[in-house]
Amino acid sequence: MAKIAVLGYGVVGSGTVEVFYKNRESLEKKAGESLDIKYILDLRDFPDSPYKDKFTKDFNVILNDPEVTVVCEVIGGIKPSYDFVKNSLQAGKSVVTSNKELVAAKGAELLSIAKEKNVNFFFEASVGGGIPIIKPIHACLEANEIDEIAGILNGTTNFILTKMIRDGMGFEEALKIAQELGYAERNPTADVEGIDACRKICILASLSFGRHVYPENVHTEGITKVTLRDVEYMESYGAKIKLIGCARREDNDEISIGVFPAVIKDESQLAGVNDVFNAILVRGDATGDVVFYGKGAGKLPTASAVVSDIVSAVKHSDTSRSLTWADSDQKFIRPFDLFTSADYIRLATENIDVTKAVVKAVFGNVEYLSSKNQPANELAFITDVMTEKDVLAACEKVADSAEILGRIRVLDY
């Protein structure tokens, strides 16, 4: 019988235990042996829980128990999770986690320890909640060179943007509703400033391109500067605004990577992803575009991915050869000022004709947009594809005769 320990009994931890026991019989058939959760680690007491006899407050009890072969970390954060996971791997126990912050910061090191000890470090639930994406990338799509990966990786921001697009709500009002529904934390910074999405695209890029990408090296913007006026202009352009994390292969063995609001044309599958749903597009050299869609968070969807990894860890005692990447010095990450995209730019001016002449001189041909509530002194347009550096330089020149009110990159998915 395989014995499992669950570290943390919060939303995901309790969901993991619930899914495990609800589907235990079918899980055992898939694993090929009997399974049981021997310990649940939490500092709180749960006297009314049907699993009250499994609780412990001492991690060392788990670490020193040779019967425990799989440790499931669902505490979150770096401390104490990192120490728990590292020590478990060094003790020859496989580890399953939903902790995106941990994987994004320490993934290369922990994968290396797992390989050294011939155990596994699995983290399907760290990106996309219940959406299968980690295993498809390193197993199902292994015949491909992945050229690009991009996605809507945060349900909170996608819900807020959906309310702005569908219901004409301002950002603050939409955020308040997200908080009332439990989609956003009281302090929503990690979501609305793009930090959560950054951690996830780091994991996906590291796996796709084989070298660890650290979050501090990724250009990251949130959605707090997106306005209803921007949303209205997108209606005339046939597009939606989404918070996108993206990474793509470039020349000279480099990658470009970033997280930011982006204009996505309506014909893209990503444009139709609404509310708290996530979607991840993988662009392979053989498959072309493949899109994975579903609930990116939540108690049971995330628990589903965690429990699936538990079964995989029981079934595969040897280290997975394909789920890996190397540590890196980050020199392969192309400076963001060389990132290329078209841009949507909105500005206010006292002299439309003069500003249009300046725009043509610095941007070349642009596509002007309109909206039903467009002020007489406002212009909005889409540029050709340019580097980040050139766009910023052009905006500086335009700013001599106009006020730049907004700028959003336009991506081709």
C-alpha positions as CSV (number, residue, x, y, z in Angstrom):
1,M,0.0,0.0,0.0
2,A,1.2,3.5,-0.9
3,K,1.0,5.9,2.0
4,I,0.6,9.6,1.3
5,A,1.0,12.8,3.4
6,V,-0.8,16.0,2.7
7,L,0.9,19.2,3.8
8,G,-1.8,21.9,4.4
9,Y,-5.5,21.6,4.9
10,G,-6.7,24.9,3.4
11,V,-8.9,25.2,0.3
12,V,-6.8,23.0,-2.0
13,G,-5.6,20.6,0.8
14,S,-9.1,19.9,2.0
15,G,-10.2,19.5,-1.6
16,T,-7.4,17.1,-2.3
17,V,-8.4,14.9,0.6
18,E,-12.1,15.1,-0.5
19,V,-11.4,14.1,-4.1
20,F,-9.0,11.3,-2.9
21,Y,-11.5,9.6,-0.7
22,K,-14.4,10.2,-3.0
23,N,-12.7,8.5,-5.9
24,R,-10.4,6.2,-3.9
25,E,-11.5,2.9,-5.5
26,S,-11.0,4.1,-9.1
27,L,-7.7,5.8,-8.1
28,E,-6.4,2.5,-6.7
29,K,-7.3,0.7,-10.0
30,K,-5.4,3.3,-11.9
31,A,-2.4,3.2,-9.6
32,G,-2.3,-0.6,-9.5
33,E,-2.1,-0.8,-5.7
34,S,-3.9,0.3,-2.6
35,L,-3.6,3.9,-1.5
36,D,-4.2,5.8,1.7
37,I,-3.5,9.2,3.2
38,K,-1.6,8.5,6.4
39,Y,-0.9,12.1,7.6
40,I,-2.4,15.6,7.2
41,L,-0.1,18.4,8.4
42,D,-1.7,21.6,9.7
43,L,-1.1,23.8,12.7
44,R,-4.8,24.1,13.3
45,D,-7.1,21.6,15.0
46,F,-10.0,19.9,13.2
47,P,-11.8,18.0,15.9
48,D,-15.0,17.5,13.8
49,S,-13.2,16.2,10.8
50,P,-13.7,12.6,9.8
51,Y,-9.9,12.5,9.3
52,K,-9.1,14.0,12.7
53,D,-6.9,11.0,13.6
54,K,-4.6,11.7,10.6
55,F,-3.6,15.2,11.6
56,T,-0.2,16.1,12.9
57,K,1.6,19.4,13.6
58,D,5.1,18.0,13.3
59,F,6.6,17.7,9.8
60,N,9.4,15.5,11.1
61,V,6.8,12.8,11.9
62,I,6.2,12.6,8.1
63,L,9.8,13.1,7.1
64,N,11.0,10.2,9.3
65,D,8.2,7.8,8.4
66,P,9.6,5.3,5.7
67,E,6.0,4.2,4.9
68,V,5.3,7.7,3.4
69,T,6.4,7.6,-0.3
70,V,4.5,10.6,-1.6
71,V,4.3,14.0,0.0
72,C,1.6,16.4,-1.3
73,E,2.5,20.1,-0.6
74,V,-0.5,22.4,-0.8
75,I,0.5,25.1,1.7
76,G,1.6,27.7,-0.8
77,G,4.3,30.3,-0.6
78,I,8.0,29.7,-0.2
79,K,8.4,29.3,3.6
80,P,8.0,26.7,5.0
81,S,7.0,24.9,1.8
82,Y,10.5,25.0,0.2
83,D,12.1,23.4,3.2
84,F,9.4,20.7,3.5
85,V,9.6,19.9,-0.2
86,K,13.4,19.9,-0.4
87,N,13.7,17.7,2.7
88,S,11.1,15.3,1.4
89,L,12.9,14.9,-1.9
90,Q,16.2,14.4,-0.2
91,A,14.6,11.7,2.0
92,G,13.7,9.8,-1.2
93,K,10.0,10.7,-1.2
94,S,8.3,11.9,-4.3
95,V,6.6,15.3,-4.0
96,V,3.4,16.7,-5.6
97,T,2.6,20.4,-5.3
98,S,0.1,23.0,-6.5
99,N,2.5,25.8,-5.4
100,K,3.3,28.0,-8.4
101,E,5.4,30.4,-6.4
102,L,7.6,27.6,-5.2
103,V,8.0,26.0,-8.7
104,A,8.7,29.3,-10.4
105,A,11.4,30.3,-7.8
106,K,12.9,26.9,-7.0
107,G,11.8,24.5,-9.8
108,A,15.3,23.8,-11.3
109,E,16.8,23.0,-7.9
110,L,14.0,20.8,-6.8
111,L,13.9,18.9,-10.1
112,S,17.6,18.3,-9.8
113,I,17.3,16.9,-6.3
114,A,14.4,14.6,-7.5
115,K,16.6,13.3,-10.3
116,E,19.5,12.8,-7.9
117,K,17.3,10.8,-5.5
118,N,15.4,9.0,-8.4
119,V,12.1,10.2,-7.2
120,N,9.6,12.7,-8.8
121,F,8.6,16.3,-8.4
122,F,5.2,16.8,-10.0
123,F,3.4,20.1,-10.2
124,E,0.5,19.8,-12.7
125,A,-1.8,21.9,-10.5
126,S,0.7,24.9,-10.3
127,V,-0.6,26.2,-13.7
128,G,-4.2,26.2,-14.9
129,G,-5.8,24.6,-11.9
130,G,-7.7,21.6,-13.3
131,I,-6.5,22.2,-16.9
132,P,-4.0,19.5,-18.0
133,I,-1.0,21.4,-19.4
134,I,2.2,20.3,-17.7
135,K,2.0,16.7,-18.8
136,P,0.8,17.6,-22.3
137,I,3.8,19.8,-22.9
138,H,6.5,17.4,-21.7
139,A,4.8,14.1,-22.8
140,C,2.0,14.5,-25.4
141,L,3.7,17.3,-27.4
142,E,7.3,16.0,-27.0
143,A,7.6,15.4,-30.8
144,N,7.3,19.2,-31.3
145,E,9.7,22.1,-30.9
146,I,7.5,24.6,-29.1
147,D,7.9,27.9,-30.8
148,E,5.5,29.9,-28.6
149,I,3.3,29.5,-25.6
150,A,0.7,32.1,-24.4
151,G,-2.3,32.2,-22.3
152,I,-4.9,33.7,-20.0
153,L,-3.4,32.4,-16.8
154,N,-5.3,34.3,-14.1
155,G,-9.0,33.9,-13.6
156,T,-9.5,36.9,-11.4
157,T,-8.2,39.4,-14.0
158,N,-10.1,37.6,-16.7
159,F,-13.3,37.9,-14.7
160,I,-12.7,41.7,-14.1
161,L,-12.0,42.3,-17.8
162,T,-15.1,40.3,-18.8
163,K,-17.2,42.5,-16.5
164,M,-15.7,45.6,-18.1
165,I,-16.3,44.2,-21.7
166,R,-19.8,42.7,-21.2
167,D,-21.3,45.0,-18.6
168,G,-19.5,48.3,-19.1
169,M,-18.2,48.3,-15.6
170,G,-15.1,50.3,-14.5
171,F,-12.1,48.4,-13.1
172,E,-12.8,49.3,-9.4
173,E,-16.5,48.2,-9.6
174,A,-15.6,44.9,-11.3
175,L,-12.8,44.2,-8.8
176,K,-15.2,44.8,-5.9
177,I,-17.6,42.2,-7.4
178,A,-14.7,39.7,-7.8
179,Q,-13.8,40.2,-4.2
180,E,-17.5,39.7,-3.1
181,L,-17.7,36.5,-5.1
182,G,-14.4,35.2,-3.6
183,Y,-12.5,35.4,-6.9
184,A,-10.2,38.1,-5.7
185,E,-8.4,38.4,-2.4
186,R,-8.9,41.4,-0.1
187,N,-5.4,42.4,-1.3
188,P,-5.6,41.6,-5.0
189,T,-2.1,42.8,-5.9
190,A,-0.7,39.4,-7.0
191,D,-3.6,39.0,-9.5
192,V,-4.3,42.5,-10.8
193,E,-0.6,43.4,-11.1
194,G,0.2,40.3,-13.1
195,I,2.4,38.6,-10.5
196,D,0.4,35.4,-10.4
197,A,0.4,35.1,-14.2
198,C,4.1,35.8,-14.3
199,R,4.9,32.8,-12.0
200,K,2.8,30.6,-14.3
201,I,4.3,31.7,-17.6
202,C,7.8,31.2,-16.0
203,I,6.9,27.5,-15.3
204,L,5.5,27.0,-18.8
205,A,8.5,28.7,-20.4
206,S,11.0,26.8,-18.3
207,L,9.3,23.5,-19.3
208,S,8.9,24.5,-23.0
209,F,12.4,25.8,-23.6
210,G,14.4,23.7,-21.1
211,R,16.0,26.4,-19.0
212,H,14.7,28.0,-15.8
213,V,13.1,31.4,-16.2
214,Y,13.0,33.3,-12.9
215,P,10.1,35.7,-12.3
216,E,12.3,38.7,-11.5
217,N,13.6,38.6,-15.1
218,V,10.1,38.8,-16.7
219,H,8.5,42.1,-17.8
220,T,5.3,42.2,-15.9
221,E,2.3,44.5,-16.1
222,G,-1.2,44.2,-14.7
223,I,-4.6,45.4,-15.8
224,T,-5.1,48.4,-13.5
225,K,-4.5,51.0,-16.3
226,V,-7.0,49.4,-18.7
227,T,-10.1,51.7,-19.0
228,L,-13.6,51.4,-20.3
229,R,-12.6,53.8,-23.1
230,D,-10.0,51.2,-24.3
231,V,-12.6,48.5,-24.2
232,E,-15.0,50.6,-26.3
233,Y,-12.3,51.2,-29.0
234,M,-11.8,47.4,-29.2
235,E,-15.4,46.9,-30.3
236,S,-14.7,48.8,-33.5
237,Y,-11.5,46.8,-34.0
238,G,-13.2,43.5,-33.5
239,A,-11.0,42.5,-30.5
240,K,-10.9,42.0,-26.8
241,I,-8.4,43.0,-24.1
242,K,-7.0,40.1,-22.1
243,L,-4.1,39.8,-19.6
244,I,-1.7,37.5,-21.4
245,G,1.4,35.7,-20.3
246,C,3.5,34.8,-23.3
247,A,6.9,33.3,-24.2
248,R,8.3,32.7,-27.7
249,R,11.4,31.3,-29.3
250,E,13.6,33.9,-31.0
251,D,16.8,33.9,-33.1
252,N,20.2,33.3,-31.4
253,D,18.7,30.7,-29.0
254,E,16.9,33.4,-27.1
255,I,13.4,33.7,-25.9
256,S,11.1,36.7,-25.4
257,I,8.8,36.6,-22.4
258,G,6.3,38.9,-20.7
259,V,3.0,39.4,-18.9
260,F,0.8,42.4,-19.9
261,P,-2.7,43.4,-21.1
262,A,-3.0,42.6,-24.8
263,V,-5.4,43.2,-27.6
264,I,-6.5,39.9,-29.0
265,K,-8.6,39.7,-32.2
266,D,-12.1,38.1,-31.9
267,E,-11.2,35.3,-34.2
268,S,-8.6,34.0,-31.7
269,Q,-9.8,31.2,-29.4
270,L,-8.3,33.2,-26.5
271,A,-10.6,36.2,-27.2
272,G,-13.7,34.1,-26.3
273,V,-12.4,32.9,-22.9
274,N,-14.5,34.7,-20.3
275,D,-15.1,35.0,-16.6
276,V,-12.8,32.9,-14.4
277,F,-11.8,30.5,-17.1
278,N,-8.2,30.1,-18.3
279,A,-6.8,29.1,-21.7
280,I,-3.3,28.2,-22.8
281,L,-2.2,28.2,-26.4
282,V,0.8,26.1,-27.3
283,R,2.3,26.7,-30.8
284,G,4.3,23.7,-31.9
285,D,6.3,23.3,-35.1
286,A,4.4,20.1,-36.0
287,T,1.0,20.6,-34.4
288,G,0.5,24.3,-35.0
289,D,-1.8,25.9,-32.4
290,V,-3.2,23.7,-29.6
291,V,-5.4,25.3,-27.0
292,F,-6.2,24.0,-23.5
293,Y,-9.2,25.5,-21.8
294,G,-11.0,25.1,-18.4
295,K,-11.3,26.3,-14.8
296,G,-7.9,27.7,-13.9
297,A,-8.5,27.7,-10.1
298,G,-10.9,26.6,-7.4
299,K,-11.0,23.9,-4.8
300,L,-12.0,20.8,-6.7
301,P,-10.5,21.6,-10.2
302,T,-7.1,22.2,-8.5
303,A,-7.5,19.2,-6.3
304,S,-8.2,17.1,-9.4
305,A,-4.8,17.9,-10.8
306,V,-3.1,17.3,-7.4
307,V,-4.7,13.9,-7.0
308,S,-3.8,13.0,-10.6
309,D,-0.2,13.7,-9.8
310,I,-0.4,11.6,-6.6
311,V,-1.5,8.6,-8.7
312,S,1.3,9.3,-11.3
313,A,3.9,9.5,-8.5
314,V,2.7,6.1,-7.1
315,K,2.8,4.5,-10.6
316,H,6.2,5.9,-11.6
317,S,8.8,5.3,-9.0
318,D,11.7,6.4,-11.3
319,T,12.3,10.0,-12.1
320,S,10.4,11.3,-15.1
321,R,13.0,12.0,-17.8
322,S,10.9,14.5,-19.8
323,L,9.6,16.6,-16.9
324,T,12.8,18.6,-16.3
325,W,14.7,21.8,-17.1
326,A,18.1,23.1,-16.3
327,D,19.1,26.1,-14.2
328,S,20.3,29.0,-16.1
329,D,22.1,32.4,-15.9
330,Q,19.1,34.1,-17.7
331,K,21.3,35.4,-20.5
332,F,19.0,33.6,-23.0
333,I,16.1,35.9,-22.1
334,R,16.0,38.7,-24.7
335,P,15.8,42.2,-23.3
336,F,12.2,43.3,-23.3
337,D,13.0,46.5,-25.3
338,L,13.5,44.2,-28.3
339,F,10.1,42.6,-27.9
340,T,8.1,43.0,-31.1
341,S,4.3,43.6,-31.4
342,A,1.8,46.0,-33.0
343,D,0.4,48.5,-30.5
344,Y,-2.9,50.2,-29.7
345,I,-2.3,53.8,-28.6
346,R,-4.9,56.3,-27.4
347,L,-4.1,60.0,-27.0
348,A,-5.7,63.4,-26.5
349,T,-4.7,66.4,-28.5
350,E,-5.7,70.0,-29.0
351,N,-4.9,69.9,-32.7
352,I,-6.0,66.7,-34.5
353,D,-4.4,67.5,-37.8
354,V,-1.0,68.4,-36.4
355,T,-1.0,65.2,-34.2
356,K,-2.0,63.0,-37.1
357,A,1.0,64.4,-39.1
358,V,3.3,63.6,-36.2
359,V,1.9,60.1,-35.8
360,K,2.4,59.4,-39.5
361,A,6.0,60.7,-39.3
362,V,7.0,58.6,-36.4
363,F,4.8,55.5,-36.7
364,G,4.3,55.4,-40.4
365,N,0.9,54.0,-41.6
366,V,-1.5,53.4,-38.7
367,E,-5.1,52.1,-38.5
368,Y,-7.4,54.7,-36.7
369,L,-10.2,53.4,-34.5
370,S,-13.5,54.9,-33.5
371,S,-15.9,54.4,-30.6
372,K,-19.4,55.5,-29.9
373,N,-18.3,57.8,-27.0
374,Q,-15.1,59.1,-28.6
375,P,-14.3,62.6,-27.5
376,A,-13.6,65.2,-30.2
377,N,-10.0,65.7,-29.0
378,E,-9.1,62.0,-28.8
379,L,-7.3,59.7,-31.3
380,A,-6.8,55.9,-31.1
381,F,-4.9,53.8,-33.6
382,I,-3.1,50.5,-34.2
383,T,0.5,50.6,-35.3
384,D,2.5,48.2,-37.4
385,V,4.7,45.7,-35.7
386,M,7.6,47.5,-33.9
387,T,10.1,46.8,-31.2
388,E,9.3,48.0,-27.7
389,K,12.2,50.4,-27.9
390,D,11.0,52.0,-31.1
391,V,7.4,52.3,-29.8
392,L,8.6,54.1,-26.7
393,A,10.8,56.4,-28.7
394,A,7.9,57.2,-31.1
395,C,5.5,57.9,-28.2
396,E,8.0,60.4,-26.7
397,K,8.0,62.3,-30.0
398,V,4.2,62.2,-30.2
399,A,4.0,63.4,-26.6
400,D,5.3,66.8,-27.7
401,S,2.0,67.6,-29.3
402,A,-0.4,65.2,-27.5
403,E,-1.0,63.4,-24.2
404,I,-0.6,59.6,-24.3
405,L,-3.7,58.2,-22.5
406,G,-3.1,54.5,-23.0
407,R,-1.1,51.9,-24.8
408,I,-1.7,48.2,-25.1
409,R,0.3,45.7,-27.1
410,V,-1.5,43.8,-29.9
411,L,-0.7,40.1,-30.2
412,D,-1.3,37.6,-33.0
413,Y,-3.0,34.5,-31.7
